[in-house]
């Protein structure tokens, strides 16, 4: 069994060593143009040349949860595309989102600003019932986030394309319920996959439907958000602020208004990083399952985009 590794901007050797240890019966090598055919590939942002040359691959394992960039390439029609189910990302995402929600709810950003000016200040406690949190996307990451928020007694709503049941979460499904979902939320967390249907979904129309004083947390993809629409709603006062971890151009260009906007918190796409050891163990397990003819989780439906 031959496995090839083609991950842009990723140090190959630790991955190669881990895959060799997990799959000692396999030949594992970093891809170079003209390399011999492989059975399986571990990739991140591979060039089109890689896919054109490796037409005999059985499965392509993406080392991240999002596959939108990968699906823009010309893929062999029979190729299985597999995304990571979790691999340590869901707990990171839950940490990040809960931190952002609590920081806004408890007004810690305001306290930080006051402390920077040497002011000893006090703010009246706010009621959690007035801050229902909506989670868009109820996959592995979304369900973990929704469950974590429930531990802090926030009312939690969830919206997804297909019906889901999450303990303690009011779940909405499909386009027909989307506006009702939005109007029930004061804090909105975006965890949707990026597809043609979800691109620009965070726009003036959708964000305006949130409760007044709304707060946005985008940890999915920058192309979900129409930047100018968010800025306008912040200026008008309908939106109280935003925490943004993803952007249309990354790194976020120097001079972009988001960097210094007083109501926006920026982080450098760090809400949930791929953990190498956990990812290698998951990928190796799935490769062995496929070789045995067994079903695996994480298969991507190219028609849906996730």
Order of alpha helices (4+ residues) and beta strands (2+ residues): beta-alpha-beta-beta-alpha-beta-beta-alpha-alpha-beta-alpha-beta-beta-alpha-beta-alpha-beta-alpha-beta-beta-alpha
